[in-house]
Amino acid sequence: MGTLVAIAYPDVATAEKVRGELVQATKEHLIQLEDAVIVEHRADGKIKLHQAGSTTGAGAAGGALWGGIIGLLFLAPLFGMAIGAATGAMAGKMTDVGVDDNFLKTLGAKLTNGGAALIILGRSDTPDRVIERVRPYGGEVVQTSLSEDDEAHLRAALGEPVTAE
């Protein structure tokens, strides 16, 4: 199972930059991301989720492929592709992968208006190298599934004051 880390930022743009850094770190095999969602608490009080990937598009592509193959059996491949794409898109839209959306919305409600949080679910064999990539952006750790020592290390790296207990 991956590690869950939620870091709050003053705005969506900063959270997007950090997610971009993490995507690049994924390409360099520094981290394996299962999910990276940005939760935005808009100025009007609404909570918006910015998902990393679209399950709707993937479902539509898979549905079109299978619909085309089945359509060939009945001599109507284009009709089969259209039906398969629509069905796949609907199934993809209803699929929830990664971090639970209800948790994300609850967390977003705790943010200040205009603020954003990046919620990361993943794992890394080189967490210090990943932390170095996101250190310049700062942020405040909101929630983690890390051990107390690892969480204190992350907070210190992001520039948060760490209290000794």
C-alpha positions as CSV (number, residue, x, y, z in Angstrom):
1,M,0.0,0.0,0.0
2,G,1.2,3.5,-0.8
3,T,1.8,6.4,1.5
4,L,-0.8,9.2,1.7
5,V,0.4,12.8,2.1
6,A,-1.7,15.9,1.9
7,I,0.1,19.3,1.6
8,A,-1.8,22.6,1.6
9,Y,-0.7,25.5,-0.6
10,P,-1.9,29.1,-0.8
11,D,-3.3,28.6,-4.4
12,V,-4.0,26.1,-7.1
13,A,-1.1,27.3,-9.3
14,T,1.5,26.2,-6.7
15,A,-0.2,22.9,-6.2
16,E,-0.2,22.3,-10.0
17,K,3.6,23.1,-10.1
18,V,4.3,20.6,-7.3
19,R,2.2,17.9,-9.1
20,G,4.1,18.6,-12.3
21,E,7.4,18.1,-10.3
22,L,6.1,14.8,-9.0
23,V,5.0,13.7,-12.5
24,Q,8.5,14.4,-13.7
25,A,9.9,12.5,-10.7
26,T,7.7,9.6,-11.8
27,K,9.3,9.6,-15.3
28,E,12.7,9.5,-13.6
29,H,11.6,6.5,-11.5
30,L,12.0,8.4,-8.2
31,I,8.4,7.9,-7.1
32,Q,5.5,5.7,-8.1
33,L,2.2,7.7,-8.0
34,E,-1.0,5.9,-7.5
35,D,-3.0,9.2,-7.4
36,A,-2.2,12.9,-7.2
37,V,-5.3,15.0,-6.8
38,I,-5.5,18.8,-6.2
39,V,-8.4,19.9,-4.0
40,E,-9.3,23.6,-4.5
41,H,-11.4,25.6,-2.1
42,R,-12.8,28.3,-4.4
43,A,-13.4,31.8,-3.3
44,D,-17.2,31.2,-3.6
45,G,-16.8,28.3,-1.0
46,K,-17.2,25.5,-3.5
47,I,-14.8,22.5,-3.5
48,K,-13.3,21.4,-6.9
49,L,-11.3,18.3,-7.5
50,H,-8.6,18.3,-10.1
51,Q,-7.9,14.7,-10.9
52,A,-4.6,13.7,-12.4
53,G,-6.0,11.3,-15.0
54,S,-9.3,10.7,-16.7
55,T,-11.0,7.3,-16.3
56,T,-13.7,8.5,-18.7
57,G,-11.3,8.7,-21.6
58,A,-9.7,5.4,-20.8
59,G,-13.0,3.7,-20.5
60,A,-14.2,5.2,-23.8
61,A,-11.0,4.0,-25.6
62,G,-11.4,0.5,-24.2
63,G,-15.1,0.4,-24.9
64,A,-14.5,1.5,-28.5
65,L,-11.9,-1.3,-29.0
66,W,-14.2,-4.0,-27.7
67,G,-17.3,-2.6,-29.3
68,G,-15.4,-2.6,-32.7
69,I,-14.3,-6.2,-32.2
70,I,-17.8,-7.4,-31.3
71,G,-19.3,-5.2,-34.1
72,L,-17.1,-7.1,-36.6
73,L,-18.9,-10.3,-35.6
74,F,-22.3,-8.8,-36.5
75,L,-20.9,-6.9,-39.6
76,A,-21.5,-3.5,-38.0
77,P,-18.0,-2.4,-36.6
78,L,-18.7,1.3,-36.6
79,F,-22.0,0.9,-34.7
80,G,-20.3,-1.5,-32.3
81,M,-17.5,1.0,-31.7
82,A,-19.9,3.9,-31.0
83,I,-21.9,1.8,-28.5
84,G,-18.8,0.5,-26.9
85,A,-17.2,4.0,-26.6
86,A,-20.4,5.4,-24.9
87,T,-20.7,2.4,-22.5
88,G,-17.0,2.5,-21.7
89,A,-17.1,6.3,-21.1
90,M,-20.0,5.9,-18.7
91,A,-18.3,3.1,-16.8
92,G,-15.1,5.1,-16.6
93,K,-16.9,8.2,-15.3
94,M,-18.4,6.1,-12.5
95,T,-15.1,4.4,-11.6
96,D,-13.2,6.0,-8.6
97,V,-9.6,5.0,-8.3
98,G,-7.0,6.2,-5.9
99,V,-7.9,8.5,-3.0
100,D,-11.6,8.5,-1.9
101,D,-13.5,11.6,-3.3
102,N,-15.5,12.0,-0.1
103,F,-12.2,12.3,1.9
104,L,-10.9,14.8,-0.6
105,K,-14.0,17.0,-0.3
106,T,-13.9,16.8,3.5
107,L,-10.3,17.9,3.4
108,G,-11.1,20.7,0.9
109,A,-13.8,22.1,3.2
110,K,-11.1,22.7,5.9
111,L,-8.9,24.8,3.5
112,T,-9.1,28.6,3.5
113,N,-11.0,30.2,0.6
114,G,-8.7,30.3,-2.5
115,G,-6.4,27.7,-1.0
116,A,-5.5,24.3,-2.4
117,A,-4.1,21.0,-1.3
118,L,-2.2,18.4,-3.2
119,I,-3.0,14.8,-2.0
120,I,-0.5,12.3,-3.1
121,L,-0.8,8.5,-2.8
122,G,2.3,6.7,-3.8
123,R,5.6,5.2,-2.8
124,S,9.3,6.0,-3.2
125,D,12.5,4.2,-2.5
126,T,14.3,7.6,-2.5
127,P,12.0,9.9,-0.6
128,D,14.8,12.4,0.2
129,R,15.3,13.1,-3.5
130,V,11.6,13.6,-4.0
131,I,11.4,16.0,-1.0
132,E,14.3,18.0,-2.5
133,R,12.2,18.5,-5.7
134,V,9.2,20.0,-3.8
135,R,11.1,21.8,-1.0
136,P,11.2,25.2,-3.0
137,Y,7.4,25.3,-3.1
138,G,6.9,25.1,0.7
139,G,3.5,24.1,1.9
140,E,1.9,22.9,5.1
141,V,1.5,19.2,5.8
142,V,-2.2,18.6,6.5
143,Q,-2.3,14.9,6.9
144,T,-0.1,11.8,6.3
145,S,0.1,8.1,6.8
146,L,3.8,8.5,7.6
147,S,5.5,7.5,10.8
148,E,6.0,10.4,13.3
149,D,9.7,10.6,12.5
150,D,9.1,10.6,8.7
151,E,6.4,13.2,9.1
152,A,8.6,15.5,11.2
153,H,11.3,15.1,8.5
154,L,8.9,16.2,5.8
155,R,7.6,19.1,7.8
156,A,11.1,20.3,8.5
157,A,12.0,20.0,4.8
158,L,9.0,22.1,3.8
159,G,10.0,24.8,6.2
160,E,7.3,24.2,8.9
161,P,8.3,24.6,12.5
162,V,8.6,21.2,14.1
163,T,7.8,21.0,17.8
164,A,9.6,18.6,20.0
165,E,7.4,16.5,22.2
